[in-house]
Amino acid sequence: MTDFETDPSRYVHWKLVVDGPIARLLMNVAEDKPFRPGYRLKLNSYDLGVDIELADVVQRLRFEHPGVKAIVITSGNSRVFCAGANINMLATSSHPFKVNFCKFTNETRCSIEDATAHSGQTYVAALNGTASGGGYELASACAEIYLIDDGNSAVSLPEVPLLGVLPGTGGLTRLVDKRKIRRDRADVFSTLAEGLKARKAKEWGFIDGGFPRSRFDPEIGKRAAALAAQPSSKEGATGIKLTPLAPRVSESGATVEYRHVTLGVDRGRRSADLTIAAPSSATDTPTVASAHAAGADFWALRVFRELDDALCRLRFDHEDVGLVLLRTRGSADAVMAMDTLLAAHQNDWLLREITLLAARVLRRLDLTAKSLFAIADAENCFAGCLIELALAADRVYMRNDAARQAAVIVGPLSSGLLPMSNGLTRLQSRFLGDPGRAVALVSAVGTRLETPAALDAGLVTVAPDELDWDEEIRVAVEERLSLSPDALTGMEASLRFGGPETTDSKIYGRLSAWQNWIFTRPNATGEQGALKLYGQPDRPRFDWKRT
């Protein structure tokens, strides 16, 4: 089973040094410690293990070091910053693993950008050597990129000419959407295997500056100091320690039990139950003080960390699971009390970071390539932030039992603090054709909507009565699991993200979809494909037909 938990004391590939408002993140990948046997991580190339550590450190900087304003990412390798994703790892991985790996890497890159945009932690890429492929994509996730001007180091995206695949972690999209590089220059760059050295890269906009070796470190230091001198609302904030989640995992890995989240997998049926529990008590009203005192054990923080971990396990350890049944249990009032606290105190750094974490985890749910059915019975607490789980689902089934009615409650966070990748709220995405419904639901925040009212409001797909409930759910599950997984993945990804496009939605909905397709094509991964033959004397043999 894949372990997504780590901490700085266990890092193998990264070293974090925090000096007041400046952090230095050194990438020094251990060649002989790959995530799984069979390849060496040469030239600071990365695999899932390297990315798990990076995702962890980005998260820890936000919660444990809120006073940090500038993070400099550089390399411990004197010749190369990062050679990108390890090619031998990709060439020998299964198709599902490759796709999930690219998605996890994308989400980590987006979390870097999210930290810069919303947490006042600006990432600076100090490329003290060549950055190619995913190495340049990592740099592109940073707010600023500086390359050493030594006549040898370059930046490049060589995937198309060398591997027959795409820069799959947002490279192409960030060139034109984020850095606003001219399309013709981006075209040249993306087909030039050797890339561009400092002066040309700066002239064309691929980096923000270049410095000779003698001045490189001092100039990076000056830039970091300037960023660290910027005013911040988190001056003097004391961070909290992100303690281990330590879930109980069954020997088979089919059951994972956290404090508030339970994942149960039925391998025979190819489905999973993902159940989220409300805070244990609705009588103790949470406060800013109690949130800081509880730290990592505060429900709103811990529950979304647990959900995040469970989603990652679902993706990597349970590839055959096609349907996830989302359930909630406990007091809706307790969830609403948490929602109210978070919404009312976005000026508090910790509550703001918890809300941003919740938004990121819910986006990971949106982007999970599995069917999602929300099951709302009388014991549910799809309320406040947890109603977002139902809004993220492909269908919502809600029991209509007059004797014991189910209910859902829209909370204040649903008005815009938990956006999707397309920049819209899930209510706005749901009601693109009738935006007044979304406005009305947000205006009536806190209203308990029992099944008939929730159905009338458009929050429910099907509302079986108590006589048909079990049979309706059984038939729906069996029908869904009988359909083509490939067709469902494409259908769900197309339907989940209506409305406008953003850089993020293009990366996941467009670039990732193309990469997914390209990974199955013989030109890339066939016996004579470019990815398969990389590093060997034989040249790839392409099917030249355009499709």
Number of C-alpha atoms within 10 A of each C-alpha: 12 12 12 17 15 17 14 13 8 10 18 16 21 21 19 18 12 14 9 12 20 23 23 18 22 18 23 21 26 18 15 12 15 22 18 11 9 10 16 21 23 16 20 27 27 27 23 22 19 25 21 20 22 23 20 18 21 18 19 18 21 23 22 17 22 25 25 24 30 26 26 25 23 21 25 19 16 11 15 21 32 32 23 24 26 20 22 18 22 19 21 14 13 11 16 15 16 19 21 20 21 23 22 21 25 22 23 22 23 21 19 22 19 18 21 20 12 12 24 22 29 24 26 25 26 25 28 29 24 25 27 28 26 26 24 27 26 24 27 24 26 23 18 18 23 23 30 25 22 17 10 12 23 26 29 26 28 22 22 17 15 18 21 22 22 23 25 26 30 29 25 20 20 19 22 15 14 14 16 13 16 13 11 9 14 19 13 11 21 23 16 17 18 16 21 21 22 25 18 14 21 17 11 16 18 26 25 17 18 24 19 15 13 11 13 19 15 12 16 17 15 11 16 22 15 12 20 22 13 11 10 15 13 18 13 9 15 15 18 18 13 18 13 12 16 13 16 13 14 11 9 9 16 17 18 20 17 20 16 19 24 21 24 19 22 13 12 8 14 15 22 22 18 22 20 26 21 26 21 13 13 17 9 11 12 19 15 14 9 12 20 17 12 12 19 20 17 17 21 22 21 22 23 22 20 21 24 20 19 20 18 19 19 23 21 16 16 19 15 17 22 22 22 23 20 22 24 26 19 18 19 25 20 22 27 26 19 23 23 19 18 27 18 14 14 15 12 15 20 26 21 19 21 21 23 20 22 25 22 22 21 25 18 20 19 23 21 19 21 23 23 24 25 25 22 25 25 19 16 23 28 33 28 26 28 28 23 22 23 26 22 24 20 16 18 23 23 29 27 25 19 12 8 13 18 23 25 28 25 27 28 22 26 25 21 16 19 23 22 24 25 21 19 21 20 26 24 23 24 22 16 15 10 11 13 12 18 22 14 11 20 19 14 14 17 18 15 16 19 21 28 18 14 19 18 11 14 14 25 22 15 17 21 18 16 16 11 12 18 12 12 15 16 10 11 12 18 13 10 14 18 9 11 10 18 9 9 17 16 13 12 19 20 12 11 19 21 16 14 11 15 13 18 21 19 19 25 22 20 16 20 23 17 15 20 20 12 16 23 12 15 19 22 25 22 18 13 17 21 27 25 22 21 19 12 9 7 10 12 22 15 14 10 7 5 4 3
